[in-house]
Amino acid sequence: MRQNPLRLKLEAGETIYGTMAQDSRSPSISLIMEQAGCDFMFFDMEHGPNDIGVVADMVKVARGTKVVPLVRVPDDQYHLMARILDAGAMGIMIPRIESKEQVERIIQNTHYPPLGVRGCSVTKGHNDFLPQNVWEFTEQSNKETMIILQIEREKAIENIDELLSVDGVDACVLGPVDLSLSMGVKDSDVQKALEPTIQIVLDSAKKHNVPCGIHIGNLEWLIEWDKRGMQMICYSNDIAFLKSGATTGISKLREAAEKNSN
């Protein structure tokens, strides 16, 4: 089984940068994001429309690039996590984390014995369809596969030290939108209102030596949290990129046409 480049970078204290594919069905998106300089990409199965077959194909292509394929699964059920890991995802992010018991169950279901109860089939996408000694493979998989907790509930903030103390948690990523909804934050400047809460998570992550990250489209905020010590910076998504690029170009064309007609 191959090494996970993200783990190596995070363990070395480096910061990794990436984005999320929420609506794209094209496997070529990893090739494009490789050119953009991404270290990783989340393929979204929580809010995205793609089923496991589509995402599995996208993951396989990504494995041939420098973009490490991660998947946000829709829930913490065994089959939703194990199958996409078998397909080749080098890590998964689980949404709506709230309790230590939930995290312990996730770790059990995503790790092979003796650390967990995940069923094993070696010659699948996670091993590039190559044969390997089963004990060697499972030991490597338990080490290389990343389990990422998405922190987006008020209960997760209340229990953050317990959540990040569970052995096998490799990173946590904040979801500011759902976090603000969970906390009832209605301020016009949601990001400023959430700042103390997010700092609590970052401080806890540092205490437990768990890399912390955030997913948002605001570049200034990402730069600020990068400065404060977040290591996993996830910028925007494919929908926003497409809309932004098209809007910028079409707006300039219309402005130029209007000037020419006057």
N, C-alpha and C positions, 0 to 999 in steps of 0.2 A: 504494500500500500504506500502511496506517495506521501511525502511530508506536506503539511499544511503551511504555506508561506505566511499566512496571517498570524499563526501561533508564534512562528519564529520572530516576526517583527514585533509583536506585542511583548513577548518575553524579553526582547532586547530593549524595551522601553520606547519603541518607535510609535508614531501615530499613523494610522491607516485611514485611507480616504476612499469613499465609494458612493453608490447611489442605489436607487430601488427601481425595478421594473414592475409597474403595476398593471399595465394594460397591453404591453407589447406581446405579440405571439411569435415574433421572429427570432430564431436562434442567433441571427447575426448581430443582435444588440450587444452581445458580449465583445464581439470584434470591434464594434464602434466605440464602446466604452473603454476598451483596452487602449485605443488611440487617444482617448480623452485623458488617460492617465489614472484610471480607477484601479485600486487595489482589490476591491471586492464589489459584488453586486448582490442585493437581495432580490429574489424573485418572489413576488407577493402572492400567496395563496389564501390570505385572509380576506383582503378586499379586491384582489385581482380576479378576473373572470376565467383564468386558465385552469384546466384540470391537470391531474398528475402526468398524463401522457405528454402534454404540451410542455410542461415545466421540466420533465425529465429530458426531453430533447434539447431544451435551452441549456440545461445544466451540463449535458454532455459536451456541447460546443464550448461552453465556458471553460471546461476543464482543459481544453487545448489552448487556452489563452493565458495571459498573466492575471486575468480577473478571476478571483476565487469565488465560486458560486455558493451563495448562501440562500436559504429559503425561509421566508416567514410562513410558518404553517398556520392553518386556520384555528387549530385548537390543540390541546395537550393529550389527545387520545393516542393510544399506541400506534394504530395503523396510519394515522396522519403524520406521525413523526418517522417511524421506522421505514416506511415504504419510500419516502423521498430521500432518506439517507442511503438506502439501498440503490437508489437511482443515480447517486453520485454527488448529492449536495455535500459540501465539505463542512457544513455547519447549518444549524437551524436556529431561528429566533421564535420563541414561543410568546404569544401575546397574553394579556390579561392575567399576569402573574399576581398572586395575592398572598399565598401562605407558604410556610416552610414545608408543610406536608405535600403540597402540590409540586414544589421544586424537587423534593426527594423522590416523588413518583416519576417525574420527568427524567431524572438522572438514571433511575432504575431501568426505565423503558428505552433509553437511548444508548445504553452501554451493555456490552456482552459480559457474560460470566468471566471472572468471579465478581465483577463490580455491579452487574445488573442482570436483566432477564431478556435482553433483546435476542430474537432469533437470528440465526446466521445463515447466510448464503454467500459464499466468497466471490464467485465469478459473476458479479453484477457490475453496474456502473460505478459503484464506490471503489472498485478495484480495477477499473478499466477492462473488465471482463477477463482478467488474467487469473490463472490458478495460483494458489499460495497455501502454504501450511496453515491450517485453521487456527492453531494457537498463536502463531506468529501474526497472522492477519488481525485476529480479534484484539490482541495486545496493542498493536499499532493503531487500530481504529479507535480504541478507547482513549488513546493518547491524542490522536490528531483531530478527531471530530470535535467541532466547537458547539457548545450548548450556550445559547445567548438568551437571557431573560429580558423581555420587554417590560419596562417599568412605566405603567400608564394608569395605575389605579391608586386612589388615596390609601387603601389598605396596604398596598405595596410599600408606600412611603412609611407607614406606621411600622411595618415589619421588615424594613430594609436590611437591618443588621442580620436578622435571622435568615433572610433569603440569600444573602451573599456569603453566609458562613457555610453553606452546603458544599461539600466536596464534589467537584465535577462541574461547577458553574464556571464558565470560561470568560464571560463578559456580560455586561448589562447595557441596554440601550434605552434611553428615555424617549417616550412618545408624548410630546407636549400637548397635542390636541386632545387626545383622550384623557390625559392627566388633568387638563383644565376642566373638562366636562365632569370628570369624577369628583373634583374638588369644588365644583360650582363656581369656578372663577369666571366672572363676566366682565372684568375690567377691559377697557379699550386697549390697553397695552398688556395683553396676556403674558407675553414673554417676561416683562418686568415683574409682574405679579408672581410668576412661577420661579423667579430666580432663587429665592431662599430655599425653596423646596428642592430644586435641582441641585443646589450646592450640598444639601444634606445627603443626597444620593451619591454625589461625587466623593464627598468626604468618607462615606461608608465604604465605597468601592476601594478607595486608596487604603483604608484601614485593613480591608480583607484581601488586598492585593489582587483585585478583580478589575480588569480594564473596563472603563466606563465610556459610553458614547451617547450620541443624541442624533435623532433624525428630524431634520427640519429644512425648509427652503430658504431661510434667512441667512445670507452669507455673513453678515456682520455678527450675528449671534454665534454662528459656528466658529468663526475666527476667535471670538471671545472665549468660548468654552474650550477651544483648542489651547489657548494660552493658559487657561486655568488647570489644564492637565488631563482633559479628556483625550482618549487614544483612538476612539472609533468614531470618525466623523462621517455621517451619512447625509449627503446633500441632495435634496429634492427628489424628483422621479421623472420617468419618461414622458408622462403626460404634460408636466410643467415645462420640460425642455422643448417639446414639440410646439406647445402653445406659444411659449416665449419667443422662439426663433421665428415662427410664422408671423406672429404679431409685429415683431420688430421690422421684418422685411416688408410686409404688406403695408404697414403704416408709412414707411419711408417712400415706397412707390406711390402711394396715394398723395402724400405731401408733395412729391416732385411733380406729379401729374397736375395737381391743383395749381402749383406755381406756374407751370408751363401754359396753362389755359388762361391765366390772367394777363 
